[in-house]
Amino acid sequence: MTILTDAFADRNVLITGGLGFIGSNLAIRLVDLGARVTLLDSLIPQFGGTLVNIAPVRSRVIVNISDMRDANSLDILVQGQDYIFNLAGQVSHGDSMRDPQLDLGVNCVSTMNLVEACRKHNPAARLLYSSTRQVYGRPEKLPVSEDHPTLPIDVNGINKLAAEYYHLLYHGTYGIRSTVLRMTNTFGPRQRLRGDRQGFAAIFLRLALAGEKISLYGGGGQLRDFNYVDDVVDAMLSAITHDRCFGQFFNLGSERAYSLIEFVELLRQTCRFELESVPFPEDKKIIDIGDYYGDYSKFHEVTGWTPRVKLAEGLERSLAFYREHKADYWP
Ligand SMILES: NC(=O)c1ccc[n+]([C@@H]2O[C@H](COP(=O)([O-])OP(=O)(O)OC[C@H]3O[C@@H](n4cnc5c(N)ncnc54)[C@H](O)[C@@H]3O)[C@@H](O)[C@H]2O)c1
C-alpha cells in the first residue's frame, strides 16, 4: 500500500466531524505527518464528538465549534485548505427513522453547504467523503461490490447516498476533486461507547467491559466485516492523495466476514459476561440488512490499500484503550 505521507507535511487540512471517533483518529495521524489541521464539529450531544478525543494533539490543532447546517462558517473555513475530509454525520440508522429531519440536515444539508462553499471559495481543494455500506440496502449477492444496486432501507442510507452524489456531481460539473469511501463497521479507540447510537460494535464493547449481558438478535449468525480505525485512516489518506480515485466511490472491507457470535466470542477471551439470544425487535428488523460483507478489490487495485489489523488484534487494542480511559468513554 502506498500512502504518500509527505503529501501532508505543512499542508492545510480540514476535517468535518473532526472531534468524533474516526475524525479524531485521523486528526492525530495528520498532526504526526506534519499537517496543519483544523477540526470542525458541532458537538451535537448525542453524537460521538468530544474534545477528549483529541487530547494528544489538542494544542496542535485548531478547533472550530460550529454546525455545517449553517453555511456561514464553512465559507470561511474551506478557504486555503489543501485537503478536506468530510466526516461529519449522523451514524444511527434507527435514529434516522425516528428523526428523519435531523438526518437530512446533518447528512445532506451539511454536505450541500460544504461542496457549495468549495465551489465558491476553494475549488482546488481535494475532498473525501465518508459514506457507508448502508447505501446498498439488503445485499442481493455477497461479497458486495460497487456495481451492486443501491436500494437503501433506511433514511440514513438514502441521505448518505445523496451526499455521495453531491460530491460526485461537483466533481463532474465543477472539477472539484472528490472521492467517496463506502465504509463498513469501523471500531477502535475514541468511539463513543455510551448510549446505543453508534452501532453494535460499540454497544458490545461497552457491555463486555462492564460485564453485562449481551443479547444477540435472532441467534447472532449475521455476517459482517470490520475495519480497525487505523486501517480506515490509512484508506482515507490513500484515497485523497491518489488522483485516480477522484470522481469514484470505493468499498472498504476486511480480510473475511465474521458472524456476530464470533465477534462476541473474541470479546469473551478477555471479558466475562453472559450471552443470550433474543428475537429481533420489530423496529430493528425492518432496517436490518441481513448478511453483509464488502468486496474492496477495486480500492485495492487503485491504491494498494489492504486492512492490516485483524479483528482479534483490533479488539485487544480497543479493550486496552477503553480500560485505560474508562471515565471518558464508558462509566
Ligand atoms: N463508525 C462507523 O462504523 C462508520 C461506518 C460507515 C460510515 N461511517 C461514517 O463516518 C463518519 C464518521 O463517523 P464516526 O463513527 O466517527 O461518528 P461520530 O458520531 O463519532 O462522529 C461524527 C461527528 O460529526 C459531528 N457532526 C455531526 N453533524 C454535524 C454538523 N451538522 N456540523 C458539524 N459537525 C457535525 C458530530 O458532532 C460528531 O463529532 C460519518 O459520516 C459516518 O456516517 C462511520
The ligand as an ORCA input file, in Angstrom:
! r2SCAN-3c Opt
* xyz 0 1
  N     -18.283      4.316     12.604
  C     -18.630      3.531     11.597
  O     -18.670      2.302     11.719
  C     -18.970      4.131     10.263
  C     -19.295      3.278      9.201
  C     -19.630      3.809      7.962
  C     -19.608      5.190      7.785
  N     -19.289      5.997      8.815
  C     -19.299      7.457      8.577
  O     -18.104      8.031      9.072
  C     -18.357      9.353      9.560
  C     -17.787      9.483     10.952
  O     -18.412      8.533     11.795
  P     -17.999      8.340     13.318
  O     -18.207      6.923     13.643
  O     -16.693      8.997     13.574
  O     -19.171      9.157     14.041
  P     -19.109     10.172     15.270
  O     -20.522     10.404     15.695
  O     -18.142      9.717     16.291
  O     -18.537     11.479     14.587
  C     -19.335     12.304     13.761
  C     -19.047     13.746     14.185
  O     -19.748     14.612     13.275
  C     -20.179     15.729     14.026
  N     -21.287     16.362     13.325
  C     -22.485     15.808     13.033
  N     -23.270     16.692     12.395
  C     -22.544     17.836     12.284
  C     -22.800     19.109     11.720
  N     -24.001     19.382     11.189
  N     -21.831     20.044     11.755
  C     -20.635     19.759     12.316
  N     -20.332     18.565     12.880
  C     -21.285     17.615     12.864
  C     -20.608     15.122     15.374
  O     -20.669     16.100     16.396
  C     -19.544     14.071     15.593
  O     -18.461     14.564     16.351
  C     -19.880      9.535      9.489
  O     -20.183     10.334      8.370
  C     -20.414      8.141      9.314
  O     -21.617      8.109      8.573
  C     -18.963      5.502     10.050
*
